[in-house]
Amino acid sequence: MGAIAKLVVLAVLLIPIAAVGCRPSLPAGCPPTCLEADLLGKDLGGIDLQGARLAEANLRNARLERADLSDADLSGANLVESNLRQARLSRAILIGAQLKKANLGGADLADANLSSSDFTGADLTGANLNKANMTGMTLNGATLVGIQLSGADLRSVQMNRARMSGIQLNGSNLGGAVLSGSDLSGSLLVRIKLSGAWLNMTNLSSAMLNNAYLEGASLYAANLSGASMQDTRLMGANLVGADLTGVDLRGADLTGALLTKTDMQNAGVVIKDPQVTQLNEKRRAELAKDADLSGVRYNRDTKWPVRFAIPSTAVLGE
């Protein structure tokens, strides 16, 4: 046999060995059973872990880009600072999982159970979260630009200082959610349920909030300039210090809403939100002022608080 032929045969024989050597080293029986597996920093890019049982697994700093984790159980798993870009996590269970500073750009989390998980500082740019269960989830400081959230359940979610400009949350349920200091400018929030939510110092400028439910919500010092709030329910909401310049309040119900410092004092309302209380005294004093309603639009269907004096700069329309 010629030298060239021998080299060809040797190469063919070595291909399977090389392929095996390139596969990530996983514990025996994993998948499917990977309970409490230590996969710290492993390169698992593109791996197929569909339906794998990874509860309490250590995947901190793991590379899982384009991995298939659909239907996997990752309850309580440590995925801190992991790379999950474009990973498939549809229908996955991530109850109580830790994903602080994880990269989930473009990931598919449709129908996933993310309740009580921690995504603080995570990047979810362009991720699909349609119909995901996000109740009690922590997303403080997370980036959520361009995400899909149709039909997602976001009750009691914590989203302080989250970046969500231009997000579409039409009809979503965020009752009792904490969104203080977040950026929701230009977002589509039609019929959104935010009853009792904290939106203190939140940027909602130019947002579409028509027919939204904001009863009892705290919008202290929020930026609502240029927002559309037609037929929005603001009964009992706290709007002290809020910027409502140019807001469209036609048909809105502000019965019992707090709009002045005096209203707030008389109602005995005290702001307990750490996003406000942790500010220095000078900054807190700057925020404690009457709502600015300059150029606000209203009509005969707009309901104002009892004895509230509509500012002369407000514009009465049809």
C-alpha positions in Angstrom: 0.0 0.0 0.0 1.4 3.4 -1.0 2.3 6.1 1.6 -0.6 8.3 0.6 -3.1 5.4 0.8 -1.9 4.6 4.3 -2.4 8.2 5.4 -5.9 8.2 4.1 -6.8 5.0 5.9 -5.3 6.4 9.1 -7.2 9.6 8.8 -10.5 7.7 8.4 -9.8 5.6 11.5 -9.0 8.7 13.5 -12.1 10.6 12.6 -14.4 8.9 15.2 -11.7 9.3 17.9 -11.4 13.0 17.2 -15.1 13.4 17.2 -15.4 11.7 20.6 -12.6 13.8 21.9 -14.4 17.0 20.8 -17.6 16.1 22.7 -18.1 17.8 26.1 -17.3 15.6 29.1 -20.5 14.9 30.9 -21.2 12.7 34.0 -22.3 9.2 33.4 -26.0 8.9 32.6 -26.2 12.6 31.6 -28.3 13.2 29.7 -31.0 12.6 30.7 -30.2 12.5 34.4 -27.9 15.4 35.3 -29.2 16.2 38.8 -26.7 18.5 40.7 -24.2 17.9 37.9 -21.0 20.1 38.2 -20.7 21.6 34.7 -18.9 24.8 35.8 -17.4 26.6 32.9 -18.1 23.7 30.5 -18.2 24.4 26.7 -21.6 22.9 25.8 -22.4 25.1 22.8 -24.9 23.4 20.5 -25.4 20.4 22.7 -28.7 18.5 22.7 -30.1 18.4 26.3 -33.8 18.2 25.4 -35.8 17.0 28.4 -32.6 16.6 30.6 -33.0 16.7 34.3 -30.6 19.4 35.4 -32.2 20.5 38.7 -29.6 22.1 41.0 -26.9 21.7 38.4 -23.9 24.0 38.5 -23.7 25.6 35.0 -22.0 28.9 36.1 -20.0 30.5 33.3 -21.0 27.6 31.0 -21.1 28.1 27.2 -24.5 27.0 26.1 -25.0 29.1 23.0 -27.5 27.5 20.5 -27.9 24.5 23.0 -31.2 22.7 22.9 -32.6 22.7 26.5 -36.3 22.6 25.5 -38.4 20.7 28.1 -35.4 20.5 30.4 -35.8 20.8 34.2 -33.3 23.4 35.4 -35.1 24.2 38.7 -32.7 25.8 41.1 -29.8 25.5 38.7 -26.8 27.9 38.8 -26.5 29.6 35.4 -24.9 32.8 36.6 -22.9 34.5 33.8 -23.6 31.6 31.5 -23.8 32.1 27.7 -27.2 31.0 26.4 -27.4 33.1 23.3 -29.9 31.7 20.8 -30.4 28.7 23.1 -33.7 26.8 22.9 -35.4 26.7 26.3 -39.0 26.4 25.3 -41.2 24.7 27.9 -38.1 24.5 30.2 -38.5 24.6 33.9 -36.3 27.2 35.6 -38.2 27.7 38.9 -35.8 29.4 41.3 -32.9 29.2 38.9 -30.0 31.7 39.2 -29.2 33.5 35.9 -27.6 36.7 37.1 -25.7 38.5 34.3 -26.4 35.6 31.9 -26.5 36.3 28.2 -29.8 35.1 26.7 -29.8 37.3 23.6 -32.2 35.7 21.0 -33.0 32.8 23.2 -36.3 30.9 22.9 -38.1 30.8 26.3 -41.6 30.4 25.0 -43.9 28.6 27.5 -41.0 28.3 30.0 -41.6 28.4 33.7 -39.4 31.1 35.1 -41.2 31.7 38.4 -39.1 33.0 41.3 -35.9 32.9 39.1 -33.3 35.6 39.3 -32.2 37.3 36.0 -30.6 40.3 37.6 -28.4 42.1 35.1 -29.2 39.5 32.4 -29.2 40.4 28.7 -32.5 39.2 27.1 -32.3 41.3 24.0 -34.6 39.8 21.3 -35.5 36.8 23.4 -38.9 35.0 23.0 -40.8 34.9 26.2 -44.3 34.4 24.8 -46.6 32.7 27.3 -43.8 32.3 29.8 -44.6 32.1 33.5 -42.6 35.0 35.0 -44.5 35.4 38.3 -42.2 36.6 41.1 -39.2 36.7 38.8 -36.3 39.2 39.5 -35.1 41.2 36.5 -33.5 44.2 38.2 -31.1 45.9 35.8 -31.9 43.4 33.0 -31.9 44.4 29.3 -35.2 43.5 27.7 -35.1 45.4 24.5 -36.9 43.8 21.5 -38.2 40.9 23.5 -41.5 39.1 22.8 -43.9 38.8 25.8 -47.3 38.0 24.3 -49.4 36.3 26.9 -46.7 36.2 29.5 -47.6 36.2 33.2 -45.6 38.9 35.0 -47.5 39.3 38.3 -45.3 40.4 41.2 -42.2 40.6 38.9 -39.2 42.7 40.2 -37.9 44.9 37.4 -36.1 47.8 39.0 -33.9 49.8 36.6 -34.6 47.4 33.7 -34.1 48.6 30.1 -37.2 48.0 28.1 -37.7 51.0 25.8 -40.1 50.2 23.0 -41.3 47.0 24.5 -44.7 45.6 23.6 -46.7 44.5 26.7 -50.2 45.0 25.4 -52.7 43.2 27.7 -50.0 41.7 29.9 -50.6 41.2 33.7 -48.0 43.0 35.9 -50.3 43.5 38.9 -48.1 44.3 41.9 -45.0 44.4 39.9 -42.0 46.5 40.9 -40.7 48.6 37.9 -39.2 51.6 39.7 -36.5 53.4 37.8 -37.0 51.3 34.6 -37.0 52.6 31.1 -40.3 51.9 29.3 -40.2 55.0 27.1 -42.1 54.6 23.8 -43.5 51.2 24.9 -46.9 49.8 23.8 -48.8 49.1 27.1 -52.4 49.2 25.9 -54.8 47.4 28.3 -51.8 46.5 30.5 -52.7 45.5 34.1 -50.5 47.4 36.6 -52.8 47.7 39.5 -50.8 48.2 42.7 -47.5 48.3 40.8 -44.5 50.4 41.8 -43.5 52.6 38.9 -41.7 55.3 41.0 -39.2 57.3 38.9 -40.0 55.1 35.9 -39.5 56.5 32.4 -42.8 56.1 30.6 -42.4 59.1 28.2 -44.3 58.7 24.9 -45.7 55.3 26.1 -49.0 54.1 24.8 -51.1 53.4 28.0 -54.6 53.6 26.6 -57.2 51.6 28.6 -54.5 50.6 31.1 -55.3 49.5 34.6 -53.2 51.5 37.1 -55.6 51.6 40.1 -53.6 52.1 43.3 -50.3 52.2 41.4 -47.4 54.3 42.7 -46.1 56.6 39.9 -44.2 58.9 42.2 -41.8 61.2 40.2 -42.5 59.1 37.1 -41.8 60.6 33.6 -45.1 60.3 31.6 -44.5 63.2 29.3 -46.2 62.8 26.0 -47.8 59.5 27.0 -51.2 58.5 25.7 -53.5 57.5 28.6 -56.9 57.7 27.1 -59.6 55.8 29.1 -56.9 54.7 31.6 -57.9 53.8 35.1 -55.9 55.8 37.6 -58.2 55.6 40.6 -56.2 56.1 43.8 -52.9 56.2 41.9 -50.0 58.3 43.4 -48.8 60.8 40.8 -47.1 63.2 43.1 -43.9 64.6 41.4 -44.8 63.0 38.1 -44.2 64.7 34.8 -47.5 64.6 32.9 -46.7 67.4 30.4 -48.6 66.9 27.2 -50.3 63.6 28.4 -53.6 62.6 26.8 -56.0 62.0 29.6 -59.2 62.0 27.6 -61.7 59.6 29.2 -59.2 58.8 32.0 -60.5 58.2 35.6 -58.3 59.9 38.2 -60.9 59.6 41.0 -59.0 59.6 44.3 -55.6 60.0 42.6 -52.9 61.9 44.5 -51.5 64.8 42.4 -50.1 67.3 45.0 -47.8 67.1 48.0 -50.8 68.2 50.1 -52.9 65.2 48.8 -50.1 62.8 49.8 -49.7 64.3 53.2 -53.4 64.3 53.9 -53.7 60.7 52.8 -50.8 59.8 55.1 -49.0 58.1 52.2 -45.3 57.4 52.7 -43.0 56.2 50.0 -41.2 53.0 51.1 -39.6 52.1 47.8 -35.8 51.7 48.3 -35.3 53.3 44.9 -36.6 56.5 46.4 -35.7 56.2 50.1 -32.0 55.5 49.3 -31.6 58.8 47.5 -29.8 61.6 49.3 -31.9 64.2 51.0 -31.4 66.8 48.3 -32.6 64.5 45.6 -35.7 63.4 47.6 -36.6 67.1 48.1 -36.4 67.7 44.4 -38.8 64.9 43.7 -41.3 65.9 46.3 -43.5 68.3 44.3 -46.9 68.6 42.7 -47.5 66.7 39.5 -46.8 68.8 36.4 -49.9 68.8 34.2 -48.8 71.5 31.7 -50.5 71.0 28.3 -52.3 67.9 29.4 -55.3 67.0 27.2 -58.7 66.1 28.8 -62.4 66.0 27.9 -65.7 65.9 29.6 -65.3 62.2 30.3 -62.1 62.7 32.2 -62.8 62.2 36.0 -60.6 64.4 38.3 -60.1 64.0 42.0 -62.7 65.9 44.2 -61.9 69.6 44.5 -58.9 69.3 42.1 -58.3 72.6 40.3 -57.7 71.8 36.6 -54.6 73.8 35.6 -55.2 76.7 33.1 -52.5 75.2 30.8 -54.7 72.0 30.4 -56.3 71.6 27.0 -60.0 70.7 26.8 -60.8 68.6 23.8 -63.4 66.2 22.4 
